[in-house]
Amino acid sequence: MQTNLRDYLASLNGKQVAVLGIGVSNTPLIHRLLESGAHVTACDKRTRAEFDGLTGQMERQGLRLCLGEDYLDHLDGVDVIFRTPGIRPDLPQIVRAVQGRAQLTSEIEALMNLCPCPIIGVTGSDGKTTTTTIIAGLLQAAGHRVFVGGNIGHPLLCEVDDMGPDDIVVLELSSFQLMTMARSPSVSVVTNVSPNHLDMHRDMAEYVNAKRNIYMYQKPGDKVVLNGDNKITAAFAKESKGSVTLFSRTRQLEAGIYLKDGMVMNGERAVLAAKDIRIPGLHNLENYMAAIGAVEGLVPDEVIQQFAYSFGGVAHRIELVRELDGVRYYNDSIASSPTRTIAGLRSFAQKVILIAGGYDKHIPYDKLGLEIAASVKSLILMGATGPKIKEATLSAPDYRQGQPDILECAGLRQAVEQAYQIAQPGDVVILSPASASFDQFKNFAQRGDMFKQYVNELR
C-alpha cells in the first residue's frame, strides 16, 4: 500500500485512468495524473464549448476527452476511475467497468487513504459548512496547522506530501462523497439528518446510510460527535465503534455538550456563554456545541470563548448585506433545505419578508409551511419549488388570508425589487430559499452573490 502521494501517483504510471467530472476538485488531480505518466481520460457531460478553453493545456499534455451525453460510454478497459461526487456510483457504465477490472475511487477517498495526520470529518443535512469552519478556526486559533477541504475550500489530495503527523485535516463531507467511502475520519461529526437531496438519492434510507459512512469504519480510540436532539443521529450512537459525544440544546446530559442556564457545558465544565456567540440563531449554538465536542483536548476553553466572540460567520449564511431606508437585507443562500430556512427564520425576533424557492430536490415542505405561517410577514416565491412552498403555507393550520402575503416572481432580481417595494423601516428581508440553486445558478454561492449585487444596486 502506498504511504504518500508520490508513491501513489507512481503506481498509476502507464495505467488507464478515467476522471469523471472536470470540476474544481478534479482539475488539479488531472494535472498530477498526467505528470505521473498515467493515460488519462476526462469524462464530462458538458460540451467542449462550455469549458471555454479550460481543457486545451491538458489536452496538449496528452489528456483524452469524452464529452457530451455519452460521456460515460468509454470506460471499458479502464484501471482506475475517479468519481466526482455529483455522479452516482451505480450508473450502468460505471458498474460494468468495476465488474471488469476498474477500481472506483475519488479525490477525497484517495486523500483519506494517504493522509498522514488526524482527520476531523463533518457531515449533516444542515450546518456542516459553518461547523467545519468553526472547527478549523478554533484549531488555528489554538496554534494548530490546519488543512480545510472536502465540500469546501479546495482539493487537498495534491497537498498530502506537505502534511505532517502533527497537522490536522478538517473535511466537510456530503452524502455524495460518503456514498462509497470505506474509511472514516478519526473524529467524525454529524450535525443533524433530515430529508435532503432526494432528487439524487433513491430514498431517505439511502441518504441516511451514506451519512453513516462517516463513522462506520472508525476504530476503537476514534470519536463520533452526534446531535442528541435529532432522532436519526441520536440512534447512530449505538453503532459507533469508537467513543460517542452527544450534544443537546434541549436537555441536560450526564456527559457531553449541553445548554444549562445560558451556558454551553462540557460535562460539568462551563465552556461558553451562549450570549457571547456573535453569529445569530439557535442553529449556530448547536454548531458550536458540535465543534466543541470535536476539538475537546485540542483547544482550550478560553480560545473557544475568544473565537466565538469575534467570529462573524460564513458568507451566504444569514449574512447582513446592507441596511437601506431602515430595512436590513440578509443573504442566507446556503439554506437549500426547509430545515435550514426554518433555522434562519427563527434567528429573528420579528416576522420577516422571505424570498424563497428554487430547484426542486423532491423534499417535503410541510414543516416549512408551518414556520412561514408563524414567522413570515410577506412571502416572495420564485423557481420550481415556489408552488410547493405556497401550497405548504396555505395548508398550514395557522395560516390566515394575507398572513403572510404571498407574491410570485419570475426570478431573483424581480424578487429583490418586490421586497424593496413592500418593505417598511424596521423590516428584515432575507433570501433563504429552502431549495437548491441549480435552476438558475451554478451553486448557492453564485445565487448569494447575485442577491447581494441586486440589493446593493437598490436606490
The 8 nearest C-alpha neighbors of each residue, nearest first, counted from 0:
[[1, 2, 7, 6, 3, 112, 113, 10],
 [0, 2, 7, 6, 3, 113, 4, 10],
 [3, 1, 113, 0, 6, 4, 7, 115],
 [4, 2, 5, 6, 113, 1, 7, 160],
 [3, 5, 7, 6, 8, 160, 159, 113],
 [6, 4, 8, 7, 3, 9, 160, 1],
 [7, 5, 9, 4, 8, 3, 1, 10],
 [8, 6, 4, 10, 1, 9, 5, 3],
 [7, 9, 11, 10, 5, 6, 35, 4],
 [8, 10, 6, 12, 11, 7, 35, 5],
 [9, 11, 7, 8, 12, 6, 1, 14],
 [12, 10, 14, 8, 9, 37, 13, 7],
 [13, 11, 36, 37, 9, 14, 10, 35],
 [12, 14, 37, 36, 38, 11, 15, 10],
 [15, 13, 11, 37, 12, 38, 16, 78],
 [14, 16, 38, 77, 78, 39, 37, 79],
 [15, 17, 39, 79, 78, 80, 77, 38],
 [18, 16, 40, 80, 39, 41, 81, 79],
 [17, 19, 81, 41, 80, 42, 40, 20],
 [20, 18, 42, 82, 83, 81, 41, 43],
 [19, 21, 43, 83, 22, 42, 18, 41],
 [22, 20, 25, 26, 43, 41, 19, 42],
 [21, 23, 25, 24, 20, 26, 83, 43],
 [22, 24, 25, 26, 21, 154, 153, 27],
 [25, 23, 154, 22, 26, 153, 27, 106],
 [24, 26, 28, 22, 23, 27, 21, 29],
 [25, 27, 29, 28, 23, 21, 22, 24],
 [28, 26, 30, 29, 25, 31, 24, 157],
 [27, 29, 25, 31, 26, 30, 32, 157],
 [30, 28, 32, 26, 27, 31, 25, 33],
 [31, 29, 27, 33, 28, 32, 34, 26],
 [32, 30, 34, 28, 33, 29, 35, 27],
 [33, 31, 35, 29, 34, 30, 37, 28],
 [32, 34, 30, 35, 31, 36, 37, 29],
 [33, 35, 31, 32, 36, 30, 37, 60],
 [36, 34, 32, 33, 37, 12, 8, 9],
 [37, 35, 12, 33, 34, 13, 38, 32],
 [36, 38, 12, 13, 14, 33, 32, 11],
 [39, 37, 15, 14, 16, 13, 36, 40],
 [40, 38, 16, 62, 17, 37, 15, 63],
 [39, 41, 63, 17, 64, 62, 18, 16],
 [40, 42, 18, 64, 17, 19, 65, 63],
 [43, 41, 65, 19, 70, 20, 66, 64],
 [42, 44, 20, 66, 45, 70, 21, 19],
 [45, 43, 67, 66, 68, 70, 46, 42],
 [44, 46, 67, 43, 66, 49, 47, 50],
 [47, 45, 67, 49, 48, 66, 44, 50],
 [46, 48, 49, 50, 45, 66, 51, 52],
 [49, 47, 46, 50, 51, 52, 45, 53],
 [48, 50, 47, 46, 51, 45, 52, 53],
 [49, 51, 53, 48, 47, 52, 54, 46],
 [52, 50, 49, 53, 48, 47, 54, 55],
 [51, 53, 55, 54, 50, 48, 47, 56],
 [54, 52, 50, 51, 55, 56, 57, 47],
 [55, 53, 57, 52, 56, 58, 50, 51],
 [56, 54, 58, 57, 52, 53, 59, 60],
 [57, 55, 59, 58, 54, 60, 53, 52],
 [58, 56, 60, 59, 54, 55, 62, 61],
 [57, 59, 62, 61, 55, 60, 56, 54],
 [58, 60, 56, 57, 61, 55, 62, 54],
 [61, 59, 57, 58, 62, 56, 33, 34],
 [60, 62, 58, 59, 63, 57, 33, 39],
 [63, 61, 58, 57, 39, 60, 40, 64],
 [62, 64, 40, 41, 39, 61, 58, 65],
 [63, 65, 41, 40, 42, 66, 62, 58],
 [66, 64, 42, 70, 41, 43, 63, 67],
 [67, 65, 70, 43, 44, 46, 42, 45],
 [66, 68, 44, 46, 45, 70, 69, 43],
 [67, 69, 44, 70, 66, 45, 71, 43],
 [70, 68, 72, 71, 67, 66, 44, 65],
 [69, 71, 66, 65, 42, 67, 68, 72],
 [72, 70, 69, 73, 92, 74, 42, 93],
 [71, 73, 69, 70, 74, 92, 75, 65],
 [72, 74, 71, 75, 70, 65, 69, 92],
 [75, 73, 77, 96, 72, 76, 71, 92],
 [74, 76, 77, 73, 96, 99, 95, 72],
 [77, 75, 74, 78, 100, 96, 15, 101],
 [76, 78, 15, 75, 74, 101, 79, 16],
 [79, 77, 101, 15, 16, 100, 102, 14],
 [78, 80, 102, 16, 101, 77, 103, 17],
 [81, 79, 17, 103, 18, 16, 104, 102],
 [80, 82, 105, 18, 104, 19, 17, 103],
 [83, 81, 105, 19, 80, 104, 18, 84],
 [82, 84, 20, 85, 19, 86, 105, 81],
 [85, 83, 175, 176, 86, 82, 87, 105],
 [84, 86, 83, 87, 175, 82, 20, 199],
 [87, 85, 84, 83, 88, 82, 19, 20],
 [86, 88, 89, 90, 85, 84, 175, 199],
 [87, 89, 90, 86, 93, 94, 179, 82],
 [90, 88, 87, 94, 91, 93, 92, 86],
 [89, 91, 93, 92, 88, 87, 94, 86],
 [92, 90, 94, 93, 95, 89, 96, 88],
 [91, 93, 95, 94, 90, 71, 96, 72],
 [94, 92, 96, 95, 90, 91, 97, 89],
 [95, 93, 91, 97, 96, 92, 89, 98],
 [94, 96, 98, 92, 93, 97, 91, 99],
 [95, 97, 99, 93, 98, 94, 101, 75],
 [98, 96, 101, 99, 94, 95, 100, 102],
 [99, 97, 95, 96, 94, 100, 101, 93],
 [98, 100, 96, 97, 101, 95, 76, 75],
 [99, 101, 97, 78, 98, 96, 102, 77],
 [102, 100, 78, 97, 79, 96, 77, 99],
 [101, 103, 79, 80, 97, 78, 104, 100],
 [104, 102, 80, 79, 81, 101, 97, 82],
 [103, 105, 81, 80, 108, 82, 102, 109],
 [106, 104, 81, 82, 108, 107, 109, 83],
 [105, 107, 109, 108, 110, 156, 81, 25],
 [106, 108, 110, 105, 109, 111, 149, 156],
 [109, 107, 111, 105, 110, 106, 104, 112],
 [110, 108, 112, 106, 111, 107, 105, 113],
 [111, 109, 156, 107, 113, 108, 112, 114],
 [112, 110, 108, 109, 114, 113, 107, 182],
 [111, 113, 109, 110, 114, 108, 182, 2],
 [114, 112, 110, 111, 3, 2, 109, 115],
 [113, 115, 111, 110, 116, 112, 159, 162],
 [116, 114, 164, 163, 113, 162, 117, 159],
 [115, 117, 164, 114, 166, 167, 163, 165],
 [118, 116, 167, 185, 168, 119, 115, 166],
 [119, 117, 168, 184, 185, 169, 167, 120],
 [118, 120, 186, 169, 184, 187, 168, 170],
 [119, 121, 170, 187, 184, 169, 171, 188],
 [122, 120, 188, 171, 172, 187, 127, 189],
 [121, 123, 189, 172, 127, 171, 173, 188],
 [124, 122, 190, 191, 189, 125, 192, 127],
 [123, 125, 192, 191, 193, 195, 126, 122],
 [126, 124, 123, 127, 339, 191, 190, 338],
 [125, 127, 129, 128, 130, 286, 190, 123],
 [126, 128, 130, 122, 129, 123, 125, 131],
 [129, 127, 131, 130, 126, 132, 171, 151],
 [128, 130, 132, 131, 126, 127, 133, 313],
 [131, 129, 127, 133, 286, 132, 128, 126],
 [130, 132, 128, 134, 129, 133, 127, 171],
 [131, 133, 129, 135, 130, 134, 136, 128],
 [134, 132, 136, 130, 135, 131, 137, 129],
 [135, 133, 131, 137, 290, 136, 132, 130],
 [134, 136, 132, 138, 133, 137, 139, 131],
 [137, 135, 133, 139, 134, 138, 132, 140],
 [138, 136, 140, 134, 139, 135, 133, 141],
 [137, 139, 141, 135, 143, 140, 136, 134],
 [138, 140, 143, 142, 136, 141, 137, 135],
 [139, 141, 137, 142, 138, 136, 302, 143],
 [140, 142, 138, 139, 298, 143, 137, 302],
 [143, 141, 139, 140, 138, 144, 137, 298],
 [144, 142, 139, 138, 141, 145, 166, 167],
 [143, 145, 166, 139, 167, 142, 146, 138],
 [144, 146, 167, 168, 166, 143, 139, 147],
 [145, 147, 168, 169, 167, 148, 144, 155],
 [148, 146, 169, 170, 168, 152, 145, 135],
 [149, 147, 152, 170, 151, 153, 154, 155],
 [148, 150, 170, 171, 151, 172, 107, 154],
 [149, 151, 171, 172, 148, 173, 152, 170],
 [152, 150, 148, 149, 153, 171, 128, 147],
 [151, 153, 148, 147, 149, 150, 154, 155],
 [152, 154, 148, 155, 151, 24, 149, 147],
 [155, 153, 24, 156, 148, 149, 152, 157],
 [154, 156, 158, 157, 148, 153, 159, 110],
 [157, 155, 110, 158, 159, 154, 106, 109],
 [156, 158, 155, 159, 28, 27, 154, 4],
 [159, 157, 155, 156, 161, 160, 162, 154],
 [158, 160, 162, 161, 156, 157, 114, 4],
 [159, 161, 162, 158, 4, 3, 157, 5],
 [162, 160, 159, 158, 163, 157, 115, 4],
 [163, 161, 159, 160, 166, 115, 158, 164],
 [162, 164, 166, 165, 116, 115, 161, 160],
 [163, 165, 116, 115, 166, 162, 117, 167],
 [166, 164, 163, 116, 167, 144, 117, 143],
 [165, 167, 144, 163, 164, 116, 145, 162],
 [168, 166, 145, 117, 116, 118, 146, 144],
 [167, 169, 146, 118, 145, 147, 119, 117],
 [170, 168, 119, 147, 118, 120, 146, 135],
 [171, 169, 120, 149, 148, 147, 172, 121],
 [170, 172, 121, 149, 150, 120, 131, 122],
 [173, 171, 122, 150, 149, 121, 170, 176],
 [172, 174, 176, 175, 122, 177, 150, 171],
 [173, 175, 177, 209, 176, 210, 178, 206],
 [176, 174, 84, 173, 178, 177, 85, 209],
 [175, 177, 84, 173, 174, 178, 172, 179],
 [176, 178, 180, 174, 175, 209, 179, 212],
 [179, 177, 209, 175, 176, 180, 174, 212],
 [180, 178, 177, 181, 176, 88, 104, 209],
 [179, 181, 177, 182, 178, 212, 108, 176],
 [182, 180, 179, 216, 183, 212, 108, 215],
 [181, 183, 216, 180, 184, 111, 217, 112],
 [182, 184, 216, 213, 217, 214, 185, 212],
 [185, 183, 118, 186, 120, 119, 187, 213],
 [184, 186, 221, 118, 222, 117, 119, 187],
 [187, 185, 119, 222, 184, 223, 221, 120],
 [188, 186, 223, 120, 184, 119, 121, 224],
 [187, 189, 224, 121, 223, 225, 120, 122],
 [190, 188, 122, 123, 225, 191, 121, 224],
 [189, 191, 123, 226, 188, 122, 225, 127],
 [192, 190, 123, 189, 124, 226, 229, 232],
 [193, 191, 124, 123, 231, 232, 194, 229],
 [192, 194, 124, 195, 191, 338, 231, 125],
 [195, 193, 362, 203, 192, 197, 196, 124],
 [196, 194, 197, 362, 193, 124, 336, 360],
 [197, 195, 198, 360, 199, 200, 194, 362],
 [196, 198, 200, 199, 195, 361, 360, 202],
 [197, 199, 360, 196, 361, 200, 359, 201],
 [200, 198, 197, 196, 201, 360, 87, 85],
 [201, 199, 197, 202, 206, 198, 205, 196],
 [202, 200, 205, 199, 197, 203, 198, 206],
 [201, 203, 200, 204, 205, 197, 206, 199],
 [202, 204, 206, 205, 207, 194, 197, 201],
 [205, 203, 207, 206, 202, 208, 201, 209],
 [206, 204, 208, 203, 207, 202, 209, 200],
 [205, 207, 203, 209, 204, 208, 200, 210],
 [208, 206, 210, 204, 209, 205, 203, 211],
 [209, 207, 211, 205, 210, 206, 204, 212],
 [208, 210, 178, 206, 174, 207, 211, 177],
 [209, 211, 207, 208, 212, 174, 213, 177],
 [212, 210, 208, 213, 209, 215, 214, 207],
 [213, 211, 215, 214, 210, 209, 177, 180],
 [212, 214, 183, 211, 210, 215, 187, 184],
 [213, 215, 212, 217, 183, 216, 211, 187],
 [216, 214, 212, 217, 211, 213, 239, 183],
 [217, 215, 183, 182, 214, 181, 218, 212],
 [216, 218, 214, 183, 215, 221, 240, 241],
 [219, 217, 221, 241, 240, 220, 216, 185],
 [218, 220, 241, 221, 240, 217, 242, 222],
 [219, 221, 241, 218, 222, 242, 185, 217],
 [222, 220, 241, 185, 219, 218, 186, 217],
 [221, 223, 242, 186, 241, 243, 185, 187],
 [222, 224, 187, 243, 188, 186, 244, 225],
 [225, 223, 188, 244, 245, 243, 187, 292],
 [226, 224, 245, 189, 232, 227, 188, 244],
 [227, 225, 246, 228, 229, 190, 232, 245],
 [226, 228, 233, 247, 245, 246, 229, 225],
 [229, 227, 226, 247, 230, 233, 249, 248],
 [228, 230, 232, 227, 231, 226, 233, 191],
 [229, 231, 233, 232, 228, 234, 227, 192],
 [232, 230, 234, 233, 229, 192, 235, 191],
 [231, 233, 235, 234, 229, 230, 226, 225],
 [232, 234, 227, 230, 235, 231, 236, 229],
 [235, 233, 232, 231, 236, 230, 237, 238],
 [234, 236, 232, 233, 238, 237, 231, 239],
 [237, 235, 234, 238, 239, 233, 243, 225],
 [236, 238, 235, 239, 234, 233, 240, 243],
 [239, 237, 236, 235, 240, 215, 234, 214],
 [238, 240, 241, 236, 237, 214, 215, 235],
 [241, 239, 219, 218, 217, 238, 242, 215],
 [242, 240, 219, 221, 222, 239, 220, 218],
 [241, 243, 222, 221, 223, 220, 244, 240],
 [244, 242, 223, 222, 224, 236, 245, 241],
 [245, 243, 224, 255, 223, 225, 292, 246],
 [246, 244, 225, 255, 227, 224, 226, 256],
 [245, 247, 256, 226, 227, 257, 255, 288],
 [248, 246, 257, 227, 249, 228, 250, 226],
 [247, 249, 258, 257, 250, 285, 246, 228],
 [250, 248, 247, 228, 258, 251, 257, 227],
 [251, 249, 247, 248, 252, 257, 258, 259],
 [250, 252, 257, 258, 253, 259, 249, 247],
 [253, 251, 254, 255, 257, 250, 256, 266],
 [254, 252, 266, 251, 255, 267, 256, 257],
 [255, 253, 266, 252, 256, 265, 244, 245],
 [254, 256, 245, 244, 266, 265, 246, 252],
 [255, 257, 246, 265, 264, 288, 245, 247],
 [258, 256, 247, 264, 246, 248, 263, 251],
 [257, 259, 263, 248, 262, 264, 261, 251],
 [258, 260, 262, 261, 263, 257, 264, 251],
 [261, 259, 262, 258, 263, 272, 273, 264],
 [262, 260, 259, 273, 272, 258, 263, 274],
 [263, 261, 272, 259, 260, 258, 273, 271],
 [264, 262, 258, 271, 270, 257, 269, 272],
 [265, 263, 269, 257, 268, 256, 270, 266],
 [266, 264, 256, 268, 255, 267, 269, 270],
 [265, 267, 254, 255, 268, 264, 256, 253],
 [266, 268, 265, 264, 269, 254, 253, 255],
 [267, 269, 265, 264, 266, 270, 263, 271],
 [270, 268, 264, 263, 271, 262, 265, 267],
 [271, 269, 264, 300, 263, 268, 265, 272],
 [270, 272, 263, 262, 304, 269, 273, 264],
 [271, 273, 262, 274, 275, 261, 263, 270],
 [272, 274, 275, 261, 262, 276, 271, 263],
 [275, 273, 272, 276, 261, 277, 262, 271],
 [276, 274, 273, 308, 272, 277, 307, 271],
 [277, 275, 307, 308, 274, 273, 278, 272],
 [276, 278, 308, 275, 311, 307, 279, 310],
 [277, 279, 311, 276, 312, 283, 280, 310],
 [280, 278, 346, 277, 283, 281, 276, 317],
 [279, 281, 346, 282, 283, 345, 284, 278],
 [280, 282, 284, 283, 285, 346, 279, 342],
 [281, 283, 285, 280, 284, 342, 286, 126],
 [284, 282, 286, 285, 281, 280, 287, 279],
 [283, 285, 281, 287, 282, 286, 288, 280],
 [286, 284, 288, 282, 283, 287, 289, 281],
 [287, 285, 283, 130, 289, 284, 288, 290],
 [288, 286, 290, 284, 285, 289, 291, 283],
 [287, 289, 285, 291, 286, 290, 256, 246],
 [290, 288, 286, 292, 287, 291, 285, 293],
 [289, 291, 287, 293, 134, 292, 288, 130],
 [292, 290, 288, 294, 293, 289, 287, 295],
 [293, 291, 289, 290, 295, 294, 224, 288],
 [292, 294, 290, 291, 295, 289, 224, 186],
 [295, 293, 297, 291, 292, 298, 296, 290],
 [294, 296, 292, 297, 293, 291, 298, 299],
 [297, 295, 298, 294, 299, 293, 292, 291],
 [296, 298, 294, 295, 299, 138, 141, 143],
 [297, 299, 141, 294, 296, 138, 295, 300],
 [300, 298, 302, 301, 303, 297, 141, 296],
 [299, 301, 303, 302, 270, 304, 298, 271],
 [300, 302, 304, 303, 299, 305, 270, 298],
 [301, 303, 305, 304, 300, 299, 306, 141],
 [304, 302, 300, 306, 301, 305, 307, 137],
 [303, 305, 301, 307, 302, 306, 271, 308],
 [306, 304, 302, 308, 303, 307, 301, 309],
 [305, 307, 303, 309, 308, 304, 310, 302],
 [308, 306, 276, 304, 310, 309, 305, 303],
 [307, 309, 305, 277, 275, 306, 276, 310],
 [308, 310, 306, 307, 311, 305, 277, 276],
 [311, 309, 307, 312, 306, 308, 277, 278],
 [312, 310, 278, 277, 309, 313, 308, 307],
 [313, 311, 310, 278, 314, 316, 129, 318],
 [312, 314, 316, 129, 315, 311, 318, 132],
 [313, 315, 316, 318, 312, 317, 330, 444],
 [316, 314, 331, 332, 330, 318, 333, 447],
 [315, 317, 331, 318, 314, 313, 333, 330],
 [318, 316, 331, 330, 329, 315, 319, 343],
 [317, 319, 330, 316, 329, 315, 314, 320],
 [320, 318, 329, 321, 328, 330, 317, 327],
 [321, 319, 329, 328, 318, 451, 330, 322],
 [320, 322, 328, 319, 327, 323, 455, 329],
 [321, 323, 327, 326, 325, 328, 324, 320],
 [322, 324, 326, 325, 321, 327, 328, 458],
 [325, 323, 326, 424, 322, 423, 327, 425],
 [324, 326, 424, 323, 425, 322, 327, 426],
 [327, 325, 426, 323, 424, 322, 425, 324],
 [326, 328, 322, 427, 321, 428, 426, 329],
 [327, 329, 428, 320, 321, 429, 427, 319],
 [330, 328, 319, 429, 318, 320, 317, 428],
 [329, 331, 318, 430, 315, 317, 332, 429],
 [332, 330, 317, 316, 431, 315, 430, 333],
 [331, 333, 447, 315, 334, 431, 443, 330],
 [334, 332, 331, 315, 443, 335, 316, 444],
 [335, 333, 339, 332, 433, 340, 431, 336],
 [334, 336, 434, 433, 435, 333, 432, 339],
 [335, 337, 433, 434, 339, 338, 334, 340],
 [338, 336, 433, 340, 339, 367, 341, 364],
 [339, 337, 341, 340, 336, 342, 367, 125],
 [338, 340, 334, 342, 336, 341, 337, 125],
 [341, 339, 343, 337, 342, 433, 334, 338],
 [342, 340, 338, 344, 343, 339, 337, 345],
 [343, 341, 339, 345, 340, 344, 282, 338],
 [342, 344, 340, 346, 341, 345, 339, 317],
 [345, 343, 341, 346, 342, 347, 340, 374],
 [344, 346, 342, 343, 347, 341, 280, 348],
 [345, 347, 280, 343, 344, 279, 342, 281],
 [348, 346, 345, 349, 344, 350, 280, 343],
 [347, 349, 346, 350, 345, 344, 374, 351],
 [350, 348, 347, 351, 374, 427, 426, 375],
 [349, 351, 374, 375, 376, 348, 352, 347],
 [352, 350, 375, 427, 376, 353, 428, 349],
 [351, 353, 428, 377, 376, 378, 375, 427],
 [352, 354, 378, 429, 351, 379, 428, 430],
 [353, 355, 430, 379, 380, 431, 429, 378],
 [432, 356, 354, 380, 431, 353, 433, 430],
 [357, 355, 385, 432, 381, 384, 382, 380],
 [356, 358, 382, 434, 383, 384, 436, 435],
 [357, 359, 438, 435, 436, 437, 383, 434],
 [358, 360, 361, 384, 383, 357, 434, 435],
 [361, 359, 198, 196, 362, 197, 358, 435],
 [362, 360, 359, 198, 197, 363, 196, 195],
 [361, 363, 360, 197, 195, 194, 364, 196],
 [364, 362, 365, 361, 194, 366, 337, 387],
 [363, 365, 367, 366, 391, 388, 368, 337],
 [366, 364, 391, 368, 367, 363, 369, 395],
 [367, 365, 369, 368, 364, 370, 337, 363],
 [366, 368, 370, 364, 369, 365, 337, 371],
 [369, 367, 392, 391, 371, 365, 366, 370],
 [368, 370, 395, 366, 372, 367, 371, 392],
 [371, 369, 367, 373, 372, 368, 374, 341],
 [370, 372, 375, 368, 374, 373, 369, 367],
 [373, 371, 398, 369, 370, 374, 397, 375],
 [372, 374, 370, 371, 375, 369, 397, 350],
 [373, 375, 350, 371, 370, 372, 344, 351],
 [376, 374, 350, 351, 371, 377, 403, 352],
 [375, 377, 403, 350, 351, 352, 402, 374],
 [378, 376, 404, 352, 403, 375, 405, 353],
 [377, 379, 405, 353, 404, 352, 406, 354],
 [378, 380, 354, 406, 407, 405, 353, 414],
 [381, 379, 407, 385, 355, 356, 354, 408],
 [380, 382, 356, 385, 408, 410, 409, 407],
 [383, 381, 357, 356, 385, 384, 358, 410],
 [382, 384, 357, 385, 358, 359, 356, 381],
 [383, 385, 356, 387, 357, 359, 386, 382],
 [384, 386, 356, 380, 381, 388, 382, 387],
 [387, 385, 389, 388, 384, 390, 383, 380],
 [388, 386, 390, 384, 389, 385, 391, 364],
 [387, 389, 391, 385, 390, 386, 364, 392],
 [390, 388, 386, 392, 387, 391, 385, 393],
 [389, 391, 387, 393, 392, 388, 394, 386],
 [392, 390, 368, 388, 394, 365, 389, 393],
 [393, 391, 368, 389, 395, 394, 390, 388],
 [392, 394, 390, 395, 391, 398, 389, 368],
 [395, 393, 391, 392, 390, 396, 398, 368],
 [394, 396, 369, 392, 398, 397, 393, 368],
 [397, 395, 398, 394, 369, 393, 372, 399],
 [398, 396, 395, 372, 399, 373, 369, 394],
 [397, 399, 372, 395, 396, 393, 402, 400],
 [400, 398, 402, 401, 397, 403, 372, 393],
 [399, 401, 402, 398, 403, 404, 393, 405],
 [400, 402, 404, 403, 399, 405, 398, 377],
 [403, 401, 399, 404, 400, 398, 376, 372],
 [402, 404, 377, 376, 401, 375, 405, 378],
 [403, 405, 401, 377, 402, 378, 406, 376],
 [406, 404, 378, 379, 377, 403, 407, 401],
 [405, 407, 379, 378, 380, 404, 408, 377],
 [406, 408, 380, 379, 381, 405, 409, 385],
 [409, 407, 381, 410, 414, 380, 413, 406],
 [408, 410, 381, 413, 407, 382, 411, 414],
 [411, 409, 408, 413, 412, 381, 414, 382],
 [410, 412, 414, 413, 415, 450, 381, 409],
 [413, 411, 415, 414, 410, 453, 416, 450],
 [412, 414, 416, 411, 415, 410, 408, 417],
 [415, 413, 411, 417, 412, 416, 408, 418],
 [416, 414, 418, 412, 417, 413, 419, 411],
 [415, 417, 413, 419, 414, 418, 420, 412],
 [418, 416, 414, 420, 419, 415, 413, 421],
 [417, 419, 415, 421, 416, 420, 422, 414],
 [420, 418, 416, 417, 422, 421, 415, 457],
 [419, 421, 417, 418, 422, 416, 423, 415],
 [422, 420, 418, 419, 417, 423, 377, 352],
 [423, 421, 419, 418, 420, 426, 326, 424],
 [422, 424, 426, 425, 421, 326, 325, 324],
 [425, 423, 325, 326, 426, 324, 422, 323],
 [424, 426, 325, 326, 423, 427, 327, 422],
 [427, 425, 326, 424, 423, 422, 327, 351],
 [426, 428, 327, 351, 326, 328, 352, 429],
 [429, 427, 352, 328, 351, 353, 329, 327],
 [430, 428, 329, 353, 328, 431, 330, 354],
 [429, 431, 354, 330, 331, 432, 353, 332],
 [430, 432, 331, 334, 332, 340, 355, 429],
 [355, 431, 433, 356, 434, 334, 335, 430],
 [434, 432, 336, 335, 337, 340, 334, 431],
 [435, 433, 335, 357, 432, 336, 356, 358],
 [434, 436, 335, 358, 357, 437, 359, 360],
 [437, 435, 440, 443, 442, 358, 438, 357],
 [436, 438, 440, 439, 358, 441, 435, 442],
 [437, 439, 358, 436, 440, 357, 382, 383],
 [438, 440, 437, 436, 441, 357, 358, 446],
 [441, 439, 437, 436, 442, 446, 438, 445],
 [440, 442, 437, 445, 436, 439, 443, 446],
 [443, 441, 444, 440, 436, 445, 437, 446],
 [442, 444, 446, 436, 445, 332, 333, 447],
 [445, 443, 447, 446, 442, 448, 315, 332],
 [444, 446, 448, 447, 443, 442, 449, 440],
 [447, 445, 443, 449, 444, 448, 440, 450],
 [448, 446, 450, 444, 332, 445, 449, 315],
 [447, 449, 445, 451, 450, 446, 444, 452],
 [450, 448, 452, 446, 451, 447, 453, 445],
 [451, 449, 447, 453, 448, 452, 454, 446],
 [450, 452, 454, 448, 449, 453, 455, 447],
 [451, 453, 449, 455, 450, 454, 448, 456],
 [454, 452, 456, 450, 455, 451, 449, 412],
 [455, 453, 451, 456, 457, 452, 450, 415],
 [454, 456, 452, 457, 453, 451, 321, 320],
 [455, 457, 453, 454, 452, 458, 451, 450],
 [458, 456, 454, 455, 453, 419, 416, 323],
 [457, 456, 455, 323, 454, 324, 419, 453]]
